[in-house]
């Protein structure tokens, strides 16, 4: 009897110990999970705070930069014609060719403006042909470089004899950047 009573008590003690240990394991698992969630939330909040601080500093820097360049904005805006006055820009470039002694024809080849990611501005493509002597064609390119509009030349070809007295033809494709 003593042995069976003692065995029952030991089994009860082992059972209670196992139950307590299982309960403690569940509580510890819950607490670890809870702490990990809070750590993750805190880390995310710290990341958001760092991002907000960086954006605030960037905003202050942009404000300071804007104040420095604000006086130049009208000049920059005049370099980019609008789609409405694109015809005027083409005529200006064409008349530049006539002023340098060339016969000039410029055609817009794209119907819609396209964004140039390298410049960050929209453009329309154009094709130009000029007939003149070598010197006048060179003068045109020099004057075009000083044009009041932002444009680029993508390809160029010259046919004819490259002498001052002979007629040559220059054809090129490029982009006129617009607002």
QUIGI-V955056 format. One record per backbone hydrogen bond with DSSP energy under -0.5 kcal/mol. CO is the residue of the C=O (numbers start at 0). NH is the residue of the N-H. If there is no record, write none. Layout:
# QUIGI-V955056
co: [CO CO]
nh: [NH NH]
This chain:
# QUIGI-V955056
co: [0 1 2 3 4 5 6 7 8 9 10 11 12 13 14 15 16 17 18 19 20 21 22 23 24 25 26 27 28 29 30 31 32 33 34 35 36 37 38 39 40 41 42 43 44 45 46 47 48 49 50 51 52 53 54 55 56 57 58 59 60 61 62 63 64 65 68 68 69 71 72 73 74 75 75 76 78 78 80 82 84 85 86 87 88 89 90 91 92 93 94 95 96 97 101 102 104 106 106 113 114 115 115 115 120 121 122 123 124 124 125 126 127 128 129 130 131 132 133 134 135 136 137 138 139 140 141 142 143 148 149 151 151 154 156 158 160 162 165 166 167 168 169 170 171 172 172 173 174 174 175 176 177]
nh: [4 5 6 7 8 9 10 11 12 13 14 15 16 17 18 19 20 21 22 23 24 25 26 27 28 29 30 31 32 33 34 35 36 37 38 39 40 41 42 43 44 45 46 47 48 49 50 51 52 53 54 55 56 57 58 59 60 61 62 63 64 65 66 67 68 69 71 72 72 75 76 77 78 78 79 79 80 149 178 85 88 89 90 91 92 93 94 95 96 97 98 99 101 100 103 130 128 108 126 122 116 118 119 120 115 177 113 175 108 109 173 106 171 104 169 102 167 136 137 138 139 140 141 142 143 144 145 145 146 150 176 153 174 172 170 168 162 133 133 160 131 158 129 156 127 153 154 125 151 176 123 80 121]
